[in-house]
Amino acid sequence: MRVLVVHNRYSSSMPSGENRVVDDEITALRSAGVEVETLMPTSDSIGQMNMAGKVGAALSPVFGLSSSSELNRALKAFRPDVVHLHNPYPLISPTAITVCNRAGIPVVATIHNFRLRCINGLFYRDGRICTDCEDRRVALPGLIHGCYRGSRVQSAVMAAAVTRHRNTWDGVSRYIAVSEFIADRLFAWGESEDKVTIKPNSAKDPGASSPIGEGFLFAGRISEEKGIMLLLDAWELSGLGVKTHLVVAGDGPQRSSAQSRAQSLSGVSFVGNVGGAELSELHKLSAASVYSSTWLEAHGAVAEAFAHGRPVVATGVGALDTLIDDRVGWRSLPEATSLAAALQSATDRLQLQKRGTAARERFIEVFHPDVVMKRLLAVYESVAA
Protein backbone atom coordinates (compact mmCIF):
# COMPACT_ATOMS: atom_id res chain seq x y z
CA MET A 1 0.00 0.00 0.00
CA ARG A 2 1.36 3.41 -1.03
CA VAL A 3 -0.10 6.51 0.62
CA LEU A 4 0.66 10.17 -0.11
CA VAL A 5 -0.07 12.33 2.94
CA VAL A 6 -0.96 15.94 2.08
CA HIS A 7 -1.01 18.47 4.90
CA ASN A 8 -0.38 22.20 5.21
CA ARG A 9 1.60 22.45 8.45
CA TYR A 10 0.37 25.15 10.81
CA SER A 11 2.68 28.03 11.62
CA SER A 12 4.96 27.64 14.63
CA SER A 13 3.59 30.99 15.84
CA MET A 14 0.12 29.40 16.06
CA PRO A 15 0.80 26.02 17.72
CA SER A 16 -1.58 23.25 16.73
CA GLY A 17 -1.85 19.68 17.92
CA GLU A 18 -2.88 18.74 14.38
CA ASN A 19 0.75 18.84 13.20
CA ARG A 20 1.70 16.33 15.88
CA VAL A 21 -1.29 14.12 15.08
CA VAL A 22 -0.25 13.98 11.42
CA ASP A 23 3.41 13.29 12.26
CA ASP A 24 2.48 10.49 14.67
CA GLU A 25 0.13 8.95 12.13
CA ILE A 26 2.83 8.94 9.45
CA THR A 27 5.23 7.21 11.85
CA ALA A 28 2.59 4.62 12.73
CA LEU A 29 1.78 3.98 9.07
CA ARG A 30 5.42 3.32 8.23
CA SER A 31 5.72 1.03 11.24
CA ALA A 32 2.72 -0.89 9.89
CA GLY A 33 4.53 -1.47 6.59
CA VAL A 34 2.79 1.24 4.55
CA GLU A 35 4.96 3.09 2.03
CA VAL A 36 4.37 6.77 2.79
CA GLU A 37 5.43 9.92 0.97
CA THR A 38 4.44 13.42 2.05
CA LEU A 39 3.53 16.78 0.58
CA MET A 40 3.57 19.10 3.57
CA PRO A 41 4.28 22.78 2.92
CA THR A 42 4.47 24.92 6.04
CA SER A 43 2.85 28.26 6.68
CA ASP A 44 6.17 29.36 8.21
CA SER A 45 7.54 29.61 4.65
CA ILE A 46 5.21 32.49 3.73
CA GLY A 47 7.25 35.02 5.68
CA GLN A 48 10.36 34.09 3.70
CA MET A 49 8.74 34.53 0.27
CA ASN A 50 9.31 37.46 -2.08
CA MET A 51 6.37 39.70 -2.96
CA ALA A 52 5.26 37.58 -5.92
CA GLY A 53 5.36 34.48 -3.74
CA LYS A 54 3.32 36.15 -1.01
CA VAL A 55 0.67 37.22 -3.55
CA GLY A 56 0.49 33.65 -4.81
CA ALA A 57 0.25 32.32 -1.26
CA ALA A 58 -2.55 34.79 -0.50
CA LEU A 59 -4.57 33.41 -3.42
CA SER A 60 -3.68 29.75 -2.82
CA PRO A 61 -6.75 28.97 -0.68
CA VAL A 62 -8.94 29.77 -3.70
CA PHE A 63 -6.88 28.51 -6.63
CA GLY A 64 -4.01 26.39 -5.30
CA LEU A 65 -2.06 26.87 -8.54
CA SER A 66 1.50 26.17 -7.39
CA SER A 67 0.46 23.35 -5.08
CA SER A 68 -1.51 21.69 -7.89
CA SER A 69 1.63 21.48 -10.02
CA GLU A 70 3.62 20.11 -7.10
CA LEU A 71 0.92 17.56 -6.32
CA ASN A 72 0.75 16.42 -9.95
CA ARG A 73 4.49 15.79 -9.91
CA ALA A 74 4.22 13.84 -6.66
CA LEU A 75 1.38 11.69 -8.02
CA LYS A 76 3.32 10.81 -11.18
CA ALA A 77 6.54 10.06 -9.31
CA PHE A 78 5.08 8.09 -6.40
CA ARG A 79 1.91 6.60 -7.94
CA PRO A 80 0.05 6.28 -4.59
CA ASP A 81 -2.90 3.98 -4.03
CA VAL A 82 -4.51 6.61 -1.78
CA VAL A 83 -4.00 10.30 -1.05
CA HIS A 84 -4.71 11.26 2.57
CA LEU A 85 -5.57 14.94 2.94
CA HIS A 86 -5.52 16.74 6.27
CA ASN A 87 -5.35 20.57 6.41
CA PRO A 88 -5.41 22.15 2.90
CA TYR A 89 -5.10 25.81 3.96
CA PRO A 90 -3.60 28.15 3.05
CA LEU A 91 -0.94 26.80 0.66
CA ILE A 92 -2.63 23.71 -0.82
CA SER A 93 -6.40 24.33 -1.12
CA PRO A 94 -9.10 21.72 -1.80
CA THR A 95 -8.07 21.93 -5.47
CA ALA A 96 -5.87 18.99 -4.47
CA ILE A 97 -9.01 16.84 -4.42
CA THR A 98 -9.77 17.71 -8.06
CA VAL A 99 -6.17 16.96 -9.09
CA CYS A 100 -6.40 13.51 -7.50
CA ASN A 101 -9.82 12.84 -9.04
CA ARG A 102 -8.44 13.58 -12.51
CA ALA A 103 -5.57 11.19 -11.85
CA GLY A 104 -8.00 8.48 -10.74
CA ILE A 105 -6.59 8.30 -7.21
CA PRO A 106 -9.03 8.11 -4.27
CA VAL A 107 -8.84 10.77 -1.56
CA VAL A 108 -9.32 10.17 2.15
CA ALA A 109 -9.81 13.41 4.09
CA THR A 110 -9.48 13.70 7.86
CA ILE A 111 -11.82 16.39 9.17
CA HIS A 112 -10.28 17.93 12.28
CA ASN A 113 -12.52 21.01 12.51
CA PHE A 114 -15.39 22.91 10.84
CA ARG A 115 -13.43 24.60 8.04
CA LEU A 116 -15.82 23.21 5.40
CA ARG A 117 -18.45 25.67 6.65
CA CYS A 118 -16.56 28.17 8.84
CA ILE A 119 -13.64 30.31 7.78
CA ASN A 120 -11.89 30.07 11.16
CA GLY A 121 -12.79 26.41 11.47
CA LEU A 122 -14.15 26.67 14.99
CA PHE A 123 -17.78 27.86 14.89
CA TYR A 124 -16.62 30.19 17.65
CA ARG A 125 -16.36 33.98 17.75
CA ASP A 126 -16.07 36.65 20.44
CA GLY A 127 -16.23 34.17 23.29
CA ARG A 128 -19.34 32.34 22.10
CA ILE A 129 -20.43 29.55 19.78
CA CYS A 130 -21.22 31.00 16.35
CA THR A 131 -22.76 29.13 13.40
CA ASP A 132 -23.79 32.23 11.44
CA CYS A 133 -22.05 30.99 8.28
CA GLU A 134 -22.92 27.28 8.50
CA ASP A 135 -25.96 27.36 6.23
CA ARG A 136 -24.93 30.29 4.04
CA ARG A 137 -23.55 29.85 0.55
CA VAL A 138 -21.23 32.82 1.17
CA ALA A 139 -19.62 33.30 4.59
CA LEU A 140 -20.52 36.98 4.74
CA PRO A 141 -20.72 37.24 8.57
CA GLY A 142 -17.24 35.74 8.85
CA LEU A 143 -15.92 38.28 6.38
CA ILE A 144 -17.56 41.20 8.19
CA HIS A 145 -16.17 40.09 11.56
CA GLY A 146 -12.71 39.26 10.17
CA CYS A 147 -12.93 35.75 11.59
CA TYR A 148 -9.83 34.47 9.78
CA ARG A 149 -6.78 35.71 11.71
CA GLY A 150 -8.61 38.93 12.64
CA SER A 151 -8.24 40.30 9.09
CA ARG A 152 -11.10 41.21 6.76
CA VAL A 153 -8.75 40.94 3.77
CA GLN A 154 -7.62 37.42 4.67
CA SER A 155 -11.18 36.55 5.67
CA ALA A 156 -12.40 37.60 2.20
CA VAL A 157 -9.94 35.18 0.59
CA MET A 158 -10.91 32.35 2.92
CA ALA A 159 -14.63 33.06 2.45
CA ALA A 160 -14.10 32.88 -1.32
CA ALA A 161 -12.23 29.59 -0.90
CA VAL A 162 -14.91 28.00 1.29
CA THR A 163 -17.61 29.09 -1.18
CA ARG A 164 -15.71 28.03 -4.32
CA HIS A 165 -14.77 24.61 -2.97
CA ARG A 166 -18.01 23.60 -1.27
CA ASN A 167 -18.71 21.14 -4.09
CA THR A 168 -15.03 20.25 -4.53
CA TRP A 169 -15.23 18.22 -1.33
CA ASP A 170 -17.74 15.91 -3.04
CA GLY A 171 -14.70 14.35 -4.70
CA VAL A 172 -13.52 12.87 -1.40
CA SER A 173 -13.94 9.08 -1.34
CA ARG A 174 -14.10 8.82 2.44
CA TYR A 175 -14.18 11.31 5.28
CA ILE A 176 -12.48 10.47 8.55
CA ALA A 177 -14.10 12.33 11.45
CA VAL A 178 -11.91 12.59 14.54
CA SER A 179 -14.96 12.42 16.81
CA GLU A 180 -18.67 11.65 16.82
CA PHE A 181 -19.17 15.37 17.26
CA ILE A 182 -17.47 16.13 13.92
CA ALA A 183 -19.26 13.23 12.23
CA ASP A 184 -22.64 14.61 13.29
CA ARG A 185 -21.84 17.92 11.58
CA LEU A 186 -20.87 16.08 8.38
CA PHE A 187 -24.19 14.23 8.45
CA ALA A 188 -26.01 17.53 9.00
CA TRP A 189 -24.30 18.88 5.88
CA GLY A 190 -25.69 16.01 3.84
CA GLU A 191 -22.93 13.41 3.87
CA SER A 192 -24.09 9.80 3.89
CA GLU A 193 -23.12 7.48 6.73
CA ASP A 194 -21.26 5.13 4.41
CA LYS A 195 -18.93 7.97 3.40
CA VAL A 196 -17.91 8.88 6.98
CA THR A 197 -15.71 6.82 9.29
CA ILE A 198 -15.12 7.89 12.89
CA LYS A 199 -11.48 7.37 13.79
CA PRO A 200 -10.21 9.13 16.90
CA ASN A 201 -6.69 10.46 17.12
CA SER A 202 -4.49 8.00 18.95
CA ALA A 203 -1.58 8.60 21.28
CA LYS A 204 1.70 6.80 21.77
CA ASP A 205 1.62 4.04 24.34
CA PRO A 206 3.98 4.99 27.19
CA GLY A 207 3.57 1.57 28.78
CA ALA A 208 2.15 0.60 32.14
CA SER A 209 0.87 3.51 34.21
CA SER A 210 3.00 4.99 36.95
CA PRO A 211 1.42 5.64 40.37
CA ILE A 212 -0.90 8.66 40.49
CA GLY A 213 1.11 11.85 41.00
CA GLU A 214 0.11 15.25 42.34
CA GLY A 215 -1.86 18.18 40.96
CA PHE A 216 -3.50 18.92 37.62
CA LEU A 217 -2.11 19.30 34.12
CA PHE A 218 -3.59 21.47 31.35
CA ALA A 219 -1.81 20.63 28.07
CA GLY A 220 -2.95 22.35 24.90
CA ARG A 221 -3.31 25.53 22.93
CA ILE A 222 -3.74 28.53 25.21
CA SER A 223 -6.65 30.18 23.44
CA GLU A 224 -10.13 31.43 24.08
CA GLU A 225 -12.01 28.35 22.88
CA LYS A 226 -9.79 26.10 25.03
CA GLY A 227 -11.13 27.91 28.09
CA ILE A 228 -7.89 28.87 29.81
CA MET A 229 -9.51 31.90 31.52
CA LEU A 230 -12.46 29.74 32.57
CA LEU A 231 -9.99 27.29 34.13
CA LEU A 232 -8.18 30.03 36.04
CA ASP A 233 -11.47 31.42 37.33
CA ALA A 234 -12.49 27.93 38.45
CA TRP A 235 -9.10 27.38 40.05
CA GLU A 236 -9.54 30.52 42.15
CA LEU A 237 -13.05 29.48 43.21
CA SER A 238 -11.90 25.97 44.11
CA GLY A 239 -9.35 27.21 46.63
CA LEU A 240 -7.08 24.31 45.64
CA GLY A 241 -4.03 26.49 45.11
CA VAL A 242 -3.14 26.32 48.80
CA LYS A 243 -2.81 22.52 48.81
CA THR A 244 -2.02 21.39 45.25
CA HIS A 245 -0.93 22.83 41.92
CA LEU A 246 -1.95 23.37 38.29
CA VAL A 247 0.64 23.13 35.50
CA VAL A 248 -0.20 24.78 32.18
CA ALA A 249 1.76 23.40 29.19
CA GLY A 250 1.40 24.98 25.76
CA ASP A 251 1.31 28.29 23.99
CA GLY A 252 -1.17 30.43 22.12
CA PRO A 253 -2.73 33.86 21.74
CA GLN A 254 -3.95 34.06 25.35
CA ARG A 255 -0.76 32.97 27.06
CA SER A 256 0.31 36.48 28.08
CA SER A 257 -3.08 37.46 29.48
CA ALA A 258 -3.45 34.08 31.18
CA GLN A 259 -0.08 34.41 32.88
CA SER A 260 -1.00 37.89 34.05
CA ARG A 261 -4.26 36.53 35.47
CA ALA A 262 -2.42 33.68 37.19
CA GLN A 263 -0.09 36.04 39.07
CA SER A 264 -2.86 36.64 41.61
CA LEU A 265 -3.46 32.90 42.06
CA SER A 266 -1.68 30.28 44.13
CA GLY A 267 -0.31 27.06 42.73
CA VAL A 268 -0.34 27.89 38.99
CA SER A 269 2.74 27.57 36.78
CA PHE A 270 3.26 27.91 33.01
CA VAL A 271 5.91 25.80 31.30
CA GLY A 272 5.34 26.79 27.64
CA ASN A 273 5.55 24.41 24.70
CA VAL A 274 7.06 21.06 25.63
CA GLY A 275 8.19 18.11 23.53
CA GLY A 276 6.80 14.60 23.63
CA ALA A 277 9.15 13.22 26.28
CA GLU A 278 8.75 16.24 28.54
CA LEU A 279 4.98 16.21 28.17
CA SER A 280 4.93 12.51 29.01
CA GLU A 281 6.88 13.25 32.18
CA LEU A 282 4.39 15.99 33.12
CA HIS A 283 1.55 13.48 32.76
CA LYS A 284 3.37 11.01 35.00
CA LEU A 285 3.93 13.66 37.66
CA SER A 286 0.27 14.73 37.65
CA ALA A 287 -2.77 13.20 39.29
CA ALA A 288 -5.23 14.24 36.57
CA SER A 289 -5.52 16.27 33.39
CA VAL A 290 -8.03 19.06 32.92
CA TYR A 291 -9.64 20.28 29.68
CA SER A 292 -11.75 23.37 30.09
CA SER A 293 -12.78 23.89 26.47
CA THR A 294 -15.80 26.04 25.84
CA TRP A 295 -16.35 24.44 22.45
CA LEU A 296 -14.58 22.16 19.97
CA GLU A 297 -12.16 19.63 21.41
CA ALA A 298 -10.59 16.71 19.59
CA HIS A 299 -9.60 13.40 21.17
CA GLY A 300 -5.82 13.58 20.87
CA ALA A 301 -4.99 15.39 24.11
CA VAL A 302 -7.46 13.33 26.13
CA ALA A 303 -6.13 10.09 24.61
CA GLU A 304 -2.66 11.07 25.81
CA ALA A 305 -3.91 11.51 29.37
CA PHE A 306 -5.72 8.16 29.19
CA ALA A 307 -2.56 6.51 27.85
CA HIS A 308 -0.73 7.53 31.03
CA GLY A 309 -3.57 6.25 33.20
CA ARG A 310 -4.67 9.71 34.22
CA PRO A 311 -8.36 10.57 34.64
CA VAL A 312 -9.67 13.77 33.10
CA VAL A 313 -11.65 16.72 34.45
CA ALA A 314 -13.47 18.25 31.50
CA THR A 315 -16.25 20.56 30.49
CA GLY A 316 -19.05 18.62 28.82
CA VAL A 317 -18.89 20.37 25.46
CA GLY A 318 -18.05 19.30 21.92
CA ALA A 319 -16.33 15.92 21.67
CA LEU A 320 -15.68 15.96 25.44
CA ASP A 321 -19.39 15.45 26.07
CA THR A 322 -19.27 11.93 24.61
CA LEU A 323 -15.74 11.08 25.72
CA ILE A 324 -15.68 11.81 29.46
CA ASP A 325 -17.93 10.01 31.90
CA ASP A 326 -17.91 9.11 35.59
CA ARG A 327 -15.82 6.02 34.90
CA VAL A 328 -12.78 7.84 33.54
CA GLY A 329 -13.09 11.34 34.97
CA TRP A 330 -15.27 14.20 36.08
CA ARG A 331 -17.47 16.29 33.78
CA SER A 332 -18.71 19.82 34.46
CA LEU A 333 -20.71 22.57 32.87
CA PRO A 334 -18.62 25.12 30.93
CA GLU A 335 -18.78 27.64 33.75
CA ALA A 336 -16.47 28.41 36.65
CA THR A 337 -18.55 27.23 39.63
CA SER A 338 -19.28 23.82 38.11
CA LEU A 339 -15.69 23.32 36.97
CA ALA A 340 -14.39 24.34 40.41
CA ALA A 341 -16.59 21.69 42.01
CA ALA A 342 -15.31 19.06 39.57
CA LEU A 343 -11.70 19.99 40.36
CA GLN A 344 -12.41 19.66 44.08
CA SER A 345 -13.95 16.20 43.54
CA ALA A 346 -10.86 15.16 41.59
CA THR A 347 -8.63 15.43 44.67
CA ASP A 348 -9.99 12.18 46.16
CA ARG A 349 -6.99 9.83 45.93
CA LEU A 350 -9.08 6.67 45.89
CA GLN A 351 -11.22 7.95 43.03
CA LEU A 352 -8.17 9.23 41.16
CA GLN A 353 -6.64 5.77 41.23
CA LYS A 354 -9.88 4.01 40.30
CA ARG A 355 -10.72 6.33 37.40
CA GLY A 356 -7.11 6.44 36.26
CA THR A 357 -7.11 2.65 35.91
CA ALA A 358 -10.33 2.87 33.88
CA ALA A 359 -8.82 5.61 31.71
CA ARG A 360 -5.86 3.37 30.85
CA GLU A 361 -8.27 0.54 29.98
CA ARG A 362 -10.23 2.84 27.67
CA PHE A 363 -7.01 3.88 25.96
CA ILE A 364 -6.18 0.24 25.26
CA GLU A 365 -9.67 -0.46 23.92
CA VAL A 366 -10.26 2.68 21.84
CA PHE A 367 -7.18 4.87 21.38
CA HIS A 368 -4.23 2.50 21.27
CA PRO A 369 -2.20 3.02 18.06
CA ASP A 370 -2.74 -0.60 16.97
CA VAL A 371 -6.52 -0.26 17.29
CA VAL A 372 -6.66 3.09 15.49
CA MET A 373 -4.24 1.97 12.76
CA LYS A 374 -6.33 -1.11 12.03
CA ARG A 375 -9.32 1.16 11.42
CA LEU A 376 -7.31 3.52 9.19
CA LEU A 377 -5.88 0.70 7.08
CA ALA A 378 -9.39 -0.68 6.59
CA VAL A 379 -10.43 2.73 5.20
CA TYR A 380 -7.48 2.78 2.79
CA GLU A 381 -8.16 -0.75 1.57
CA SER A 382 -11.84 0.03 1.08
CA VAL A 383 -11.34 3.15 -1.05
CA ALA A 384 -8.39 1.67 -2.97
CA ALA A 385 -10.54 -1.30 -3.92
C-alpha positions, 0 to 999 in steps of 0.5 A: 500500500502506497499513501501520499499524505498531504497536509499544510503544516500550521505556523509555529507561531500558532501552535496546533496539535494537528501537526503532531497528530499527522506526524504520529500517524505517518510514523505509525503507518510506516511502522505498519509497513505502509509506504508513505510519501508526504507533501507538507508545505508549512505556513512558516515559509510564507514570511520568507517569500518574495512579494510575488510568492506572497501574492500567490500564497494569499490566493492559494486557498482559492486557486491552489495553482503552485500546489496543484503542479507540485501535487501532480508531480508527486502523483506521477513520481510516487503513484500512490494507491490513496491520497490522505488529505488533512489541512489544505489551507492556506498553501494547498487548497481543496483543489488537491481533491480535483487533481487527484480525481483527474488522476484516478486516485481516491482521496481520504480526508481527515476532518479535524474542525469545521473549516468546510463551513466556517472560515476560522474552522471553529464555529466560535467567535467573540467568546461564544459559539457561532454558526452564522455561516454554516448554512450560508452559501457565502460566509458573509458574517465571517468576512464582516467580523474578520474571523480568519486571523482577525483580518477582513482581507484574509477573511475575504480570501478564505470566504471565497475559498470556502464558497468556491470549494463547497462542491469540490469536497464531493470528490472525497472518497471517504471522510475520517471524522476525529470524533462523533461530534465532527461526524454529526456535523458532516451528516447535518451537511448532507454526507451519507453514513457510508462515506464517513468513518469515525477514527479518533486520534491515537496517542503513543503508548507509554507503557504501564501507568506509573502511580498517580502523581500530584496536581493537575495538568492542562496541556494544549493551545492557550486560546479562548475556545480552550477555556484557559480563563475559565480554568483560572477562574475555576481554580480561584473558586476551588481554593485548591491552590493552597494545597495542590498545583496546576501546570499549564503546558502549551502556547497560544494567543492568550498565554500572556493574558493568562499568565497575568491573570495567574499572578494573583493565584496560588499554585499555577505555573506555566511551562510553555511548549514542551516536547513529547518526552517532557509532556509525558513526564508531566503526565506522570507527575500529575494526578489528573488532566483538565480540559476546560474547552468552551467548544470544539475539542478533539480526542488527541490530548485526552487520549494522551492523558488516558494513555498515562492512566490519568483521569480527566476533568473536562467541560461537557462540550463538543467531543468531550461530552461523549468522551468523558464520563464518571468512569474515567473522569469528572465532567462539568458545565462550561462555567467556573462554579461547576468546573471548580466543584469538579476539580475539588472532587478530583482530589480524592486519591481513591477515586483518582486511582480508580478512574485512572485505571479505567482511563488506561483501559479505555485507551487500550480499547479505543485509542491505542495506536494498533486499534486506530491503525487497524481502522485507518488501514481498513479505510485505505483498503476500502477506497483503494478497492 
